[in-house]
Amino acid sequence: MPGDLELPPSSLRPRLIAAAGAAALSALSDFYDEEQIVSDPIAVLDDALTFLRGGIAALRDQPRIDP
C-alpha cells in the first residue's frame, strides 16, 4: 500500500525518511539530556519535524529513483 510519497514502504525514499526521523529524534535525545531543562519542548520537536517536512517536500519535487 503506497504512503504519502505514493511508493511502497520497501522503496528507498520511505526508508530515507524513516532514517532521517530516527536520526533527528536521536540527536534531540543526545542534545537534551535529563539534566537539561527545555523551556519549550514542543517548539524543539516542531523544529525537528519542520526539518523533516522540508526533506519530504524536496523528495516529492524530484524525479523518482526507485524502479
mmCIF file as Biopython writes it, N, C-alpha, C and O atoms, coordinates in Angstrom:
data_model
#
loop_
_atom_site.group_PDB
_atom_site.id
_atom_site.type_symbol
_atom_site.label_atom_id
_atom_site.label_alt_id
_atom_site.label_comp_id
_atom_site.label_asym_id
_atom_site.label_entity_id
_atom_site.label_seq_id
_atom_site.pdbx_PDB_ins_code
_atom_site.Cartn_x
_atom_site.Cartn_y
_atom_site.Cartn_z
_atom_site.occupancy
_atom_site.B_iso_or_equiv
_atom_site.auth_seq_id
_atom_site.auth_asym_id
_atom_site.pdbx_PDB_model_num
ATOM 1   N N  . MET A ? 1  ? 0.843  -1.185 0.000   1.0 0.0 1  A 1 
ATOM 2   C CA . MET A ? 1  ? 0.000  0.000  0.000   1.0 0.0 1  A 1 
ATOM 3   C C  . MET A ? 1  ? 0.888  1.247  0.000   1.0 0.0 1  A 1 
ATOM 4   O O  . MET A ? 1  ? 1.686  1.424  0.920   1.0 0.0 1  A 1 
ATOM 5   N N  . PRO A ? 2  ? 0.769  2.103  -0.995  1.0 0.0 2  A 1 
ATOM 6   C CA . PRO A ? 2  ? 1.588  3.316  -1.055  1.0 0.0 2  A 1 
ATOM 7   C C  . PRO A ? 2  ? 1.244  4.304  0.057   1.0 0.0 2  A 1 
ATOM 8   O O  . PRO A ? 2  ? 0.100  4.377  0.507   1.0 0.0 2  A 1 
ATOM 9   N N  . GLY A ? 3  ? 2.244  5.057  0.491   1.0 0.0 3  A 1 
ATOM 10  C CA . GLY A ? 3  ? 2.042  6.093  1.503   1.0 0.0 3  A 1 
ATOM 11  C C  . GLY A ? 3  ? 1.951  7.462  0.877   1.0 0.0 3  A 1 
ATOM 12  O O  . GLY A ? 3  ? 1.547  7.589  -0.278  1.0 0.0 3  A 1 
ATOM 13  N N  . ASP A ? 4  ? 2.317  8.487  1.617   1.0 0.0 4  A 1 
ATOM 14  C CA . ASP A ? 4  ? 2.240  9.867  1.146   1.0 0.0 4  A 1 
ATOM 15  C C  . ASP A ? 4  ? 3.088  10.126 -0.098  1.0 0.0 4  A 1 
ATOM 16  O O  . ASP A ? 4  ? 2.759  10.997 -0.903  1.0 0.0 4  A 1 
ATOM 17  N N  . LEU A ? 5  ? 4.162  9.383  -0.255  1.0 0.0 5  A 1 
ATOM 18  C CA . LEU A ? 5  ? 5.021  9.560  -1.424  1.0 0.0 5  A 1 
ATOM 19  C C  . LEU A ? 5  ? 4.564  8.700  -2.593  1.0 0.0 5  A 1 
ATOM 20  O O  . LEU A ? 5  ? 5.217  8.670  -3.636  1.0 0.0 5  A 1 
ATOM 21  N N  . GLU A ? 6  ? 3.462  8.011  -2.427  1.0 0.0 6  A 1 
ATOM 22  C CA . GLU A ? 6  ? 2.907  7.115  -3.443  1.0 0.0 6  A 1 
ATOM 23  C C  . GLU A ? 6  ? 3.909  6.038  -3.831  1.0 0.0 6  A 1 
ATOM 24  O O  . GLU A ? 6  ? 4.013  5.654  -4.996  1.0 0.0 6  A 1 
ATOM 25  N N  . LEU A ? 7  ? 4.642  5.559  -2.831  1.0 0.0 7  A 1 
ATOM 26  C CA . LEU A ? 7  ? 5.612  4.484  -3.014  1.0 0.0 7  A 1 
ATOM 27  C C  . LEU A ? 7  ? 5.380  3.430  -1.949  1.0 0.0 7  A 1 
ATOM 28  O O  . LEU A ? 7  ? 4.929  3.746  -0.849  1.0 0.0 7  A 1 
ATOM 29  N N  . PRO A ? 8  ? 5.683  2.184  -2.266  1.0 0.0 8  A 1 
ATOM 30  C CA . PRO A ? 8  ? 5.567  1.154  -1.220  1.0 0.0 8  A 1 
ATOM 31  C C  . PRO A ? 8  ? 6.629  1.375  -0.139  1.0 0.0 8  A 1 
ATOM 32  O O  . PRO A ? 8  ? 7.690  1.935  -0.417  1.0 0.0 8  A 1 
ATOM 33  N N  . PRO A ? 9  ? 6.350  0.941  1.082   1.0 0.0 9  A 1 
ATOM 34  C CA . PRO A ? 9  ? 7.302  1.132  2.181   1.0 0.0 9  A 1 
ATOM 35  C C  . PRO A ? 9  ? 8.672  0.512  1.919   1.0 0.0 9  A 1 
ATOM 36  O O  . PRO A ? 9  ? 9.656  0.925  2.532   1.0 0.0 9  A 1 
ATOM 37  N N  . SER A ? 10 ? 8.756  -0.462 1.026   1.0 0.0 10 A 1 
ATOM 38  C CA . SER A ? 10 ? 10.031 -1.110 0.736   1.0 0.0 10 A 1 
ATOM 39  C C  . SER A ? 10 ? 10.921 -0.283 -0.191  1.0 0.0 10 A 1 
ATOM 40  O O  . SER A ? 10 ? 12.076 -0.644 -0.415  1.0 0.0 10 A 1 
ATOM 41  N N  . SER A ? 11 ? 10.404 0.814  -0.731  1.0 0.0 11 A 1 
ATOM 42  C CA . SER A ? 11 ? 11.193 1.674  -1.616  1.0 0.0 11 A 1 
ATOM 43  C C  . SER A ? 11 ? 12.228 2.462  -0.815  1.0 0.0 11 A 1 
ATOM 44  O O  . SER A ? 11 ? 12.158 2.534  0.412   1.0 0.0 11 A 1 
ATOM 45  N N  . LEU A ? 12 ? 13.178 3.044  -1.523  1.0 0.0 12 A 1 
ATOM 46  C CA . LEU A ? 12 ? 14.271 3.777  -0.864  1.0 0.0 12 A 1 
ATOM 47  C C  . LEU A ? 12 ? 13.790 5.039  -0.152  1.0 0.0 12 A 1 
ATOM 48  O O  . LEU A ? 12 ? 14.198 5.293  0.981   1.0 0.0 12 A 1 
ATOM 49  N N  . ARG A ? 13 ? 12.943 5.823  -0.783  1.0 0.0 13 A 1 
ATOM 50  C CA . ARG A ? 13 ? 12.556 7.117  -0.188  1.0 0.0 13 A 1 
ATOM 51  C C  . ARG A ? 13 ? 11.870 6.988  1.170   1.0 0.0 13 A 1 
ATOM 52  O O  . ARG A ? 13 ? 12.237 7.719  2.089   1.0 0.0 13 A 1 
ATOM 53  N N  . PRO A ? 14 ? 10.902 6.104  1.341   1.0 0.0 14 A 1 
ATOM 54  C CA . PRO A ? 14 ? 10.335 5.960  2.690   1.0 0.0 14 A 1 
ATOM 55  C C  . PRO A ? 14 ? 11.377 5.534  3.720   1.0 0.0 14 A 1 
ATOM 56  O O  . PRO A ? 14 ? 11.311 5.942  4.880   1.0 0.0 14 A 1 
ATOM 57  N N  . ARG A ? 15 ? 12.324 4.726  3.303   1.0 0.0 15 A 1 
ATOM 58  C CA . ARG A ? 15 ? 13.385 4.304  4.225   1.0 0.0 15 A 1 
ATOM 59  C C  . ARG A ? 15 ? 14.291 5.485  4.592   1.0 0.0 15 A 1 
ATOM 60  O O  . ARG A ? 15 ? 14.724 5.608  5.738   1.0 0.0 15 A 1 
ATOM 61  N N  . LEU A ? 16 ? 14.573 6.352  3.612   1.0 0.0 16 A 1 
ATOM 62  C CA . LEU A ? 16 ? 15.379 7.538  3.906   1.0 0.0 16 A 1 
ATOM 63  C C  . LEU A ? 16 ? 14.666 8.448  4.898   1.0 0.0 16 A 1 
ATOM 64  O O  . LEU A ? 16 ? 15.289 8.984  5.814   1.0 0.0 16 A 1 
ATOM 65  N N  . ILE A ? 17 ? 13.374 8.619  4.715   1.0 0.0 17 A 1 
ATOM 66  C CA . ILE A ? 17 ? 12.598 9.479  5.612   1.0 0.0 17 A 1 
ATOM 67  C C  . ILE A ? 17 ? 12.556 8.887  7.016   1.0 0.0 17 A 1 
ATOM 68  O O  . ILE A ? 17 ? 12.708 9.610  8.001   1.0 0.0 17 A 1 
ATOM 69  N N  . ALA A ? 18 ? 12.353 7.589  7.108   1.0 0.0 18 A 1 
ATOM 70  C CA . ALA A ? 18 ? 12.335 6.935  8.418   1.0 0.0 18 A 1 
ATOM 71  C C  . ALA A ? 18 ? 13.686 7.077  9.108   1.0 0.0 18 A 1 
ATOM 72  O O  . ALA A ? 18 ? 13.749 7.346  10.308  1.0 0.0 18 A 1 
ATOM 73  N N  . ALA A ? 19 ? 14.770 6.896  8.351   1.0 0.0 19 A 1 
ATOM 74  C CA . ALA A ? 19 ? 16.110 7.034  8.929   1.0 0.0 19 A 1 
ATOM 75  C C  . ALA A ? 19 ? 16.366 8.470  9.383   1.0 0.0 19 A 1 
ATOM 76  O O  . ALA A ? 19 ? 16.956 8.693  10.440  1.0 0.0 19 A 1 
ATOM 77  N N  . ALA A ? 20 ? 15.925 9.440  8.586   1.0 0.0 20 A 1 
ATOM 78  C CA . ALA A ? 20 ? 16.098 10.848 8.964   1.0 0.0 20 A 1 
ATOM 79  C C  . ALA A ? 20 ? 15.300 11.167 10.222  1.0 0.0 20 A 1 
ATOM 80  O O  . ALA A ? 20 ? 15.779 11.890 11.096  1.0 0.0 20 A 1 
ATOM 81  N N  . GLY A ? 21 ? 14.092 10.632 10.318  1.0 0.0 21 A 1 
ATOM 82  C CA . GLY A ? 21 ? 13.277 10.856 11.515  1.0 0.0 21 A 1 
ATOM 83  C C  . GLY A ? 21 ? 13.923 10.261 12.757  1.0 0.0 21 A 1 
ATOM 84  O O  . GLY A ? 21 ? 13.962 10.896 13.811  1.0 0.0 21 A 1 
ATOM 85  N N  . ALA A ? 22 ? 14.428 9.043  12.629  1.0 0.0 22 A 1 
ATOM 86  C CA . ALA A ? 22 ? 15.106 8.399  13.755  1.0 0.0 22 A 1 
ATOM 87  C C  . ALA A ? 22 ? 16.360 9.180  14.149  1.0 0.0 22 A 1 
ATOM 88  O O  . ALA A ? 22 ? 16.647 9.348  15.334  1.0 0.0 22 A 1 
ATOM 89  N N  . ALA A ? 23 ? 17.107 9.658  13.145  1.0 0.0 23 A 1 
ATOM 90  C CA . ALA A ? 23 ? 18.313 10.432 13.439  1.0 0.0 23 A 1 
ATOM 91  C C  . ALA A ? 23 ? 17.972 11.752 14.127  1.0 0.0 23 A 1 
ATOM 92  O O  . ALA A ? 23 ? 18.672 12.169 15.049  1.0 0.0 23 A 1 
ATOM 93  N N  . ALA A ? 24 ? 16.904 12.408 13.684  1.0 0.0 24 A 1 
ATOM 94  C CA . ALA A ? 24 ? 16.502 13.678 14.297  1.0 0.0 24 A 1 
ATOM 95  C C  . ALA A ? 24 ? 16.115 13.466 15.763  1.0 0.0 24 A 1 
ATOM 96  O O  . ALA A ? 24 ? 16.506 14.249 16.629  1.0 0.0 24 A 1 
ATOM 97  N N  . LEU A ? 25 ? 15.351 12.415 16.038  1.0 0.0 25 A 1 
ATOM 98  C CA . LEU A ? 25 ? 14.942 12.147 17.423  1.0 0.0 25 A 1 
ATOM 99  C C  . LEU A ? 25 ? 16.146 11.740 18.273  1.0 0.0 25 A 1 
ATOM 100 O O  . LEU A ? 25 ? 16.234 12.106 19.445  1.0 0.0 25 A 1 
ATOM 101 N N  . SER A ? 26 ? 17.065 10.989 17.685  1.0 0.0 26 A 1 
ATOM 102 C CA . SER A ? 26 ? 18.271 10.607 18.410  1.0 0.0 26 A 1 
ATOM 103 C C  . SER A ? 26 ? 19.122 11.835 18.736  1.0 0.0 26 A 1 
ATOM 104 O O  . SER A ? 26 ? 19.665 11.950 19.834  1.0 0.0 26 A 1 
ATOM 105 N N  . ALA A ? 27 ? 19.232 12.751 17.770  1.0 0.0 27 A 1 
ATOM 106 C CA . ALA A ? 27 ? 20.005 13.981 18.006  1.0 0.0 27 A 1 
ATOM 107 C C  . ALA A ? 27 ? 19.379 14.806 19.122  1.0 0.0 27 A 1 
ATOM 108 O O  . ALA A ? 27 ? 20.091 15.354 19.964  1.0 0.0 27 A 1 
ATOM 109 N N  . LEU A ? 28 ? 18.053 14.897 19.134  1.0 0.0 28 A 1 
ATOM 110 C CA . LEU A ? 28 ? 17.371 15.624 20.209  1.0 0.0 28 A 1 
ATOM 111 C C  . LEU A ? 28 ? 17.632 14.962 21.546  1.0 0.0 28 A 1 
ATOM 112 O O  . LEU A ? 28 ? 17.885 15.635 22.545  1.0 0.0 28 A 1 
ATOM 113 N N  . SER A ? 29 ? 17.570 13.648 21.561  1.0 0.0 29 A 1 
ATOM 114 C CA . SER A ? 29 ? 17.806 12.904 22.795  1.0 0.0 29 A 1 
ATOM 115 C C  . SER A ? 29 ? 19.228 13.099 23.296  1.0 0.0 29 A 1 
ATOM 116 O O  . SER A ? 29 ? 19.452 13.256 24.497  1.0 0.0 29 A 1 
ATOM 117 N N  . ASP A ? 30 ? 20.192 13.090 22.376  1.0 0.0 30 A 1 
ATOM 118 C CA . ASP A ? 30 ? 21.590 13.289 22.766  1.0 0.0 30 A 1 
ATOM 119 C C  . ASP A ? 30 ? 21.853 14.714 23.232  1.0 0.0 30 A 1 
ATOM 120 O O  . ASP A ? 30 ? 22.624 14.930 24.167  1.0 0.0 30 A 1 
ATOM 121 N N  . PHE A ? 31 ? 21.222 15.681 22.589  1.0 0.0 31 A 1 
ATOM 122 C CA . PHE A ? 31 ? 21.456 17.086 22.900  1.0 0.0 31 A 1 
ATOM 123 C C  . PHE A ? 31 ? 20.799 17.499 24.213  1.0 0.0 31 A 1 
ATOM 124 O O  . PHE A ? 31 ? 21.394 18.200 25.031  1.0 0.0 31 A 1 
ATOM 125 N N  . TYR A ? 32 ? 19.574 17.053 24.392  1.0 0.0 32 A 1 
ATOM 126 C CA . TYR A ? 32 ? 18.829 17.407 25.602  1.0 0.0 32 A 1 
ATOM 127 C C  . TYR A ? 32 ? 18.802 16.209 26.534  1.0 0.0 32 A 1 
ATOM 128 O O  . TYR A ? 32 ? 17.949 15.333 26.397  1.0 0.0 32 A 1 
ATOM 129 N N  . ASP A ? 33 ? 19.718 16.166 27.469  1.0 0.0 33 A 1 
ATOM 130 C CA . ASP A ? 33 ? 19.733 15.059 28.415  1.0 0.0 33 A 1 
ATOM 131 C C  . ASP A ? 33 ? 18.787 15.350 29.575  1.0 0.0 33 A 1 
ATOM 132 O O  . ASP A ? 33 ? 18.129 16.390 29.614  1.0 0.0 33 A 1 
ATOM 133 N N  . GLU A ? 34 ? 18.734 14.436 30.493  1.0 0.0 34 A 1 
ATOM 134 C CA . GLU A ? 34 ? 17.786 14.562 31.611  1.0 0.0 34 A 1 
ATOM 135 C C  . GLU A ? 34 ? 18.074 15.750 32.518  1.0 0.0 34 A 1 
ATOM 136 O O  . GLU A ? 34 ? 17.171 16.229 33.204  1.0 0.0 34 A 1 
ATOM 137 N N  . GLU A ? 35 ? 19.299 16.230 32.535  1.0 0.0 35 A 1 
ATOM 138 C CA . GLU A ? 35 ? 19.662 17.341 33.416  1.0 0.0 35 A 1 
ATOM 139 C C  . GLU A ? 35 ? 19.379 18.703 32.802  1.0 0.0 35 A 1 
ATOM 140 O O  . GLU A ? 35 ? 19.378 19.716 33.501  1.0 0.0 35 A 1 
ATOM 141 N N  . GLN A ? 36 ? 19.143 18.729 31.515  1.0 0.0 36 A 1 
ATOM 142 C CA . GLN A ? 36 ? 18.926 19.999 30.821  1.0 0.0 36 A 1 
ATOM 143 C C  . GLN A ? 36 ? 17.427 20.299 30.763  1.0 0.0 36 A 1 
ATOM 144 O O  . GLN A ? 36 ? 16.635 19.455 30.343  1.0 0.0 36 A 1 
ATOM 145 N N  . ILE A ? 37 ? 17.053 21.479 31.178  1.0 0.0 37 A 1 
ATOM 146 C CA . ILE A ? 37 ? 15.663 21.897 31.150  1.0 0.0 37 A 1 
ATOM 147 C C  . ILE A ? 37 ? 15.403 22.632 29.835  1.0 0.0 37 A 1 
ATOM 148 O O  . ILE A ? 37 ? 16.127 23.560 29.474  1.0 0.0 37 A 1 
ATOM 149 N N  . VAL A ? 38 ? 14.374 22.208 29.136  1.0 0.0 38 A 1 
ATOM 150 C CA . VAL A ? 38 ? 13.989 22.852 27.881  1.0 0.0 38 A 1 
ATOM 151 C C  . VAL A ? 38 ? 12.743 23.675 28.167  1.0 0.0 38 A 1 
ATOM 152 O O  . VAL A ? 38 ? 11.737 23.143 28.635  1.0 0.0 38 A 1 
ATOM 153 N N  . SER A ? 39 ? 12.810 24.968 27.888  1.0 0.0 39 A 1 
ATOM 154 C CA . SER A ? 39 ? 11.677 25.834 28.214  1.0 0.0 39 A 1 
ATOM 155 C C  . SER A ? 39 ? 10.448 25.509 27.371  1.0 0.0 39 A 1 
ATOM 156 O O  . SER A ? 39 ? 9.323  25.643 27.851  1.0 0.0 39 A 1 
ATOM 157 N N  . ASP A ? 40 ? 10.643 25.088 26.131  1.0 0.0 40 A 1 
ATOM 158 C CA . ASP A ? 40 ? 9.504  24.773 25.263  1.0 0.0 40 A 1 
ATOM 159 C C  . ASP A ? 40 ? 9.816  23.519 24.448  1.0 0.0 40 A 1 
ATOM 160 O O  . ASP A ? 40 ? 10.215 23.621 23.288  1.0 0.0 40 A 1 
ATOM 161 N N  . PRO A ? 41 ? 9.637  22.335 25.043  1.0 0.0 41 A 1 
ATOM 162 C CA . PRO A ? 41 ? 9.986  21.103 24.336  1.0 0.0 41 A 1 
ATOM 163 C C  . PRO A ? 41 ? 9.181  20.888 23.050  1.0 0.0 41 A 1 
ATOM 164 O O  . PRO A ? 41 ? 9.672  20.270 22.106  1.0 0.0 41 A 1 
ATOM 165 N N  . ILE A ? 42 ? 7.963  21.393 23.015  1.0 0.0 42 A 1 
ATOM 166 C CA . ILE A ? 42 ? 7.147  21.245 21.803  1.0 0.0 42 A 1 
ATOM 167 C C  . ILE A ? 42 ? 7.765  22.046 20.658  1.0 0.0 42 A 1 
ATOM 168 O O  . ILE A ? 42 ? 7.739  21.595 19.513  1.0 0.0 42 A 1 
ATOM 169 N N  . ALA A ? 43 ? 8.312  23.207 20.941  1.0 0.0 43 A 1 
ATOM 170 C CA . ALA A ? 43 ? 8.961  24.017 19.903  1.0 0.0 43 A 1 
ATOM 171 C C  . ALA A ? 43 ? 10.205 23.310 19.371  1.0 0.0 43 A 1 
ATOM 172 O O  . ALA A ? 43 ? 10.492 23.371 18.176  1.0 0.0 43 A 1 
ATOM 173 N N  . VAL A ? 44 ? 10.938 22.645 20.249  1.0 0.0 44 A 1 
ATOM 174 C CA . VAL A ? 44 ? 12.128 21.906 19.822  1.0 0.0 44 A 1 
ATOM 175 C C  . VAL A ? 44 ? 11.722 20.760 18.901  1.0 0.0 44 A 1 
ATOM 176 O O  . VAL A ? 44 ? 12.326 20.560 17.847  1.0 0.0 44 A 1 
ATOM 177 N N  . LEU A ? 45 ? 10.713 20.019 19.296  1.0 0.0 45 A 1 
ATOM 178 C CA . LEU A ? 45 ? 10.208 18.929 18.459  1.0 0.0 45 A 1 
ATOM 179 C C  . LEU A ? 45 ? 9.657  19.463 17.145  1.0 0.0 45 A 1 
ATOM 180 O O  . LEU A ? 45 ? 9.853  18.852 16.095  1.0 0.0 45 A 1 
ATOM 181 N N  . ASP A ? 46 ? 8.974  20.591 17.196  1.0 0.0 46 A 1 
ATOM 182 C CA . ASP A ? 46 ? 8.430  21.199 15.983  1.0 0.0 46 A 1 
ATOM 183 C C  . ASP A ? 46 ? 9.549  21.574 15.012  1.0 0.0 46 A 1 
ATOM 184 O O  . ASP A ? 46 ? 9.383  21.429 13.801  1.0 0.0 46 A 1 
ATOM 185 N N  . ASP A ? 47 ? 10.686 22.054 15.522  1.0 0.0 47 A 1 
ATOM 186 C CA . ASP A ? 47 ? 11.829 22.359 14.653  1.0 0.0 47 A 1 
ATOM 187 C C  . ASP A ? 47 ? 12.301 21.106 13.922  1.0 0.0 47 A 1 
ATOM 188 O O  . ASP A ? 47 ? 12.583 21.146 12.725  1.0 0.0 47 A 1 
ATOM 189 N N  . ALA A ? 48 ? 12.386 20.003 14.642  1.0 0.0 48 A 1 
ATOM 190 C CA . ALA A ? 48 ? 12.827 18.749 14.022  1.0 0.0 48 A 1 
ATOM 191 C C  . ALA A ? 48 ? 11.826 18.293 12.960  1.0 0.0 48 A 1 
ATOM 192 O O  . ALA A ? 48 ? 12.219 17.851 11.881  1.0 0.0 48 A 1 
ATOM 193 N N  . LEU A ? 49 ? 10.543 18.402 13.267  1.0 0.0 49 A 1 
ATOM 194 C CA . LEU A ? 49 ? 9.515  17.989 12.299  1.0 0.0 49 A 1 
ATOM 195 C C  . LEU A ? 49 ? 9.485  18.919 11.088  1.0 0.0 49 A 1 
ATOM 196 O O  . LEU A ? 49 ? 9.237  18.464 9.971   1.0 0.0 49 A 1 
ATOM 197 N N  . THR A ? 50 ? 9.729  20.194 11.286  1.0 0.0 50 A 1 
ATOM 198 C CA . THR A ? 50 ? 9.803  21.136 10.166  1.0 0.0 50 A 1 
ATOM 199 C C  . THR A ? 50 ? 10.951 20.763 9.240   1.0 0.0 50 A 1 
ATOM 200 O O  . THR A ? 50 ? 10.808 20.798 8.018   1.0 0.0 50 A 1 
ATOM 201 N N  . PHE A ? 51 ? 12.087 20.407 9.822   1.0 0.0 51 A 1 
ATOM 202 C CA . PHE A ? 51 ? 13.232 19.957 9.042   1.0 0.0 51 A 1 
ATOM 203 C C  . PHE A ? 51 ? 12.862 18.725 8.212   1.0 0.0 51 A 1 
ATOM 204 O O  . PHE A ? 51 ? 13.185 18.657 7.026   1.0 0.0 51 A 1 
ATOM 205 N N  . LEU A ? 52 ? 12.192 17.762 8.827   1.0 0.0 52 A 1 
ATOM 206 C CA . LEU A ? 52 ? 11.801 16.542 8.119   1.0 0.0 52 A 1 
ATOM 207 C C  . LEU A ? 52 ? 10.777 16.832 7.023   1.0 0.0 52 A 1 
ATOM 208 O O  . LEU A ? 52 ? 10.848 16.253 5.939   1.0 0.0 52 A 1 
ATOM 209 N N  . ARG A ? 53 ? 9.829  17.721 7.299   1.0 0.0 53 A 1 
ATOM 210 C CA . ARG A ? 53 ? 8.841  18.091 6.271   1.0 0.0 53 A 1 
ATOM 211 C C  . ARG A ? 53 ? 9.521  18.695 5.051   1.0 0.0 53 A 1 
ATOM 212 O O  . ARG A ? 53 ? 9.115  18.437 3.917   1.0 0.0 53 A 1 
ATOM 213 N N  . GLY A ? 54 ? 10.553 19.498 5.280   1.0 0.0 54 A 1 
ATOM 214 C CA . GLY A ? 54 ? 11.295 20.082 4.162   1.0 0.0 54 A 1 
ATOM 215 C C  . GLY A ? 54 ? 11.955 19.014 3.309   1.0 0.0 54 A 1 
ATOM 216 O O  . GLY A ? 54 ? 11.968 19.115 2.082   1.0 0.0 54 A 1 
ATOM 217 N N  . GLY A ? 55 ? 12.495 18.007 3.944   1.0 0.0 55 A 1 
ATOM 218 C CA . GLY A ? 55 ? 13.108 16.905 3.204   1.0 0.0 55 A 1 
ATOM 219 C C  . GLY A ? 55 ? 12.092 16.108 2.409   1.0 0.0 55 A 1 
ATOM 220 O O  . GLY A ? 55 ? 12.353 15.716 1.272   1.0 0.0 55 A 1 
ATOM 221 N N  . ILE A ? 56 ? 10.939 15.871 3.004   1.0 0.0 56 A 1 
ATOM 222 C CA . ILE A ? 56 ? 9.879  15.147 2.304   1.0 0.0 56 A 1 
ATOM 223 C C  . ILE A ? 56 ? 9.401  15.959 1.105   1.0 0.0 56 A 1 
ATOM 224 O O  . ILE A ? 56 ? 9.195  15.409 0.023   1.0 0.0 56 A 1 
ATOM 225 N N  . ALA A ? 57 ? 9.227  17.255 1.294   1.0 0.0 57 A 1 
ATOM 226 C CA . ALA A ? 57 ? 8.789  18.117 0.187   1.0 0.0 57 A 1 
ATOM 227 C C  . ALA A ? 57 ? 9.820  18.107 -0.937  1.0 0.0 57 A 1 
ATOM 228 O O  . ALA A ? 57 ? 9.456  18.088 -2.113  1.0 0.0 57 A 1 
ATOM 229 N N  . ALA A ? 58 ? 11.095 18.120 -0.585  1.0 0.0 58 A 1 
ATOM 230 C CA . ALA A ? 58 ? 12.146 18.087 -1.604  1.0 0.0 58 A 1 
ATOM 231 C C  . ALA A ? 58 ? 12.104 16.780 -2.388  1.0 0.0 58 A 1 
ATOM 232 O O  . ALA A ? 58 ? 12.304 16.777 -3.602  1.0 0.0 58 A 1 
ATOM 233 N N  . LEU A ? 59 ? 11.845 15.676 -1.703  1.0 0.0 59 A 1 
ATOM 234 C CA . LEU A ? 59 ? 11.741 14.398 -2.401  1.0 0.0 59 A 1 
ATOM 235 C C  . LEU A ? 59 ? 10.545 14.372 -3.349  1.0 0.0 59 A 1 
ATOM 236 O O  . LEU A ? 59 ? 10.622 13.814 -4.444  1.0 0.0 59 A 1 
ATOM 237 N N  . ARG A ? 60 ? 9.455  14.969 -2.926  1.0 0.0 60 A 1 
ATOM 238 C CA . ARG A ? 60 ? 8.261  14.998 -3.785  1.0 0.0 60 A 1 
ATOM 239 C C  . ARG A ? 60 ? 8.526  15.769 -5.070  1.0 0.0 60 A 1 
ATOM 240 O O  . ARG A ? 60 ? 7.945  15.456 -6.109  1.0 0.0 60 A 1 
ATOM 241 N N  . ASP A ? 61 ? 9.392  16.770 -5.012  1.0 0.0 61 A 1 
ATOM 242 C CA . ASP A ? 61 ? 9.681  17.615 -6.173  1.0 0.0 61 A 1 
ATOM 243 C C  . ASP A ? 61 ? 10.714 17.005 -7.117  1.0 0.0 61 A 1 
ATOM 244 O O  . ASP A ? 61 ? 10.908 17.511 -8.222  1.0 0.0 61 A 1 
ATOM 245 N N  . GLN A ? 62 ? 11.374 15.936 -6.704  1.0 0.0 62 A 1 
ATOM 246 C CA . GLN A ? 62 ? 12.422 15.312 -7.506  1.0 0.0 62 A 1 
ATOM 247 C C  . GLN A ? 62 ? 11.875 14.089 -8.261  1.0 0.0 62 A 1 
ATOM 248 O O  . GLN A ? 62 ? 10.941 13.435 -7.797  1.0 0.0 62 A 1 
ATOM 249 N N  . PRO A ? 63 ? 12.463 13.790 -9.420  1.0 0.0 63 A 1 
ATOM 250 C CA . PRO A ? 63 ? 12.066 12.558 -10.112 1.0 0.0 63 A 1 
ATOM 251 C C  . PRO A ? 63 ? 12.359 11.354 -9.232  1.0 0.0 63 A 1 
ATOM 252 O O  . PRO A ? 63 ? 13.313 11.360 -8.454  1.0 0.0 63 A 1 
ATOM 253 N N  . ARG A ? 64 ? 11.549 10.342 -9.357  1.0 0.0 64 A 1 
ATOM 254 C CA . ARG A ? 64 ? 11.747 9.129  -8.561  1.0 0.0 64 A 1 
ATOM 255 C C  . ARG A ? 64 ? 12.971 8.374  -9.040  1.0 0.0 64 A 1 
ATOM 256 O O  . ARG A ? 64 ? 13.267 8.328  -10.234 1.0 0.0 64 A 1 
ATOM 257 N N  . ILE A ? 65 ? 13.678 7.780  -8.084  1.0 0.0 65 A 1 
ATOM 258 C CA . ILE A ? 65 ? 14.844 6.981  -8.418  1.0 0.0 65 A 1 
ATOM 259 C C  . ILE A ? 65 ? 14.561 5.488  -8.249  1.0 0.0 65 A 1 
ATOM 260 O O  . ILE A ? 65 ? 15.372 4.657  -8.658  1.0 0.0 65 A 1 
ATOM 261 N N  . ASP A ? 66 ? 13.431 5.144  -7.654  1.0 0.0 66 A 1 
ATOM 262 C CA . ASP A ? 66 ? 13.069 3.744  -7.474  1.0 0.0 66 A 1 
ATOM 263 C C  . ASP A ? 66 ? 12.501 3.185  -8.765  1.0 0.0 66 A 1 
ATOM 264 O O  . ASP A ? 66 ? 11.833 3.896  -9.516  1.0 0.0 66 A 1 
ATOM 265 N N  . PRO A ? 67 ? 12.764 1.914  -9.022  1.0 0.0 67 A 1 
ATOM 266 C CA . PRO A ? 67 ? 12.172 1.303  -10.227 1.0 0.0 67 A 1 
ATOM 267 C C  . PRO A ? 67 ? 10.675 1.163  -10.107 1.0 0.0 67 A 1 
ATOM 268 O O  . PRO A ? 67 ? 10.025 0.670  -11.029 1.0 0.0 67 A 1 
#
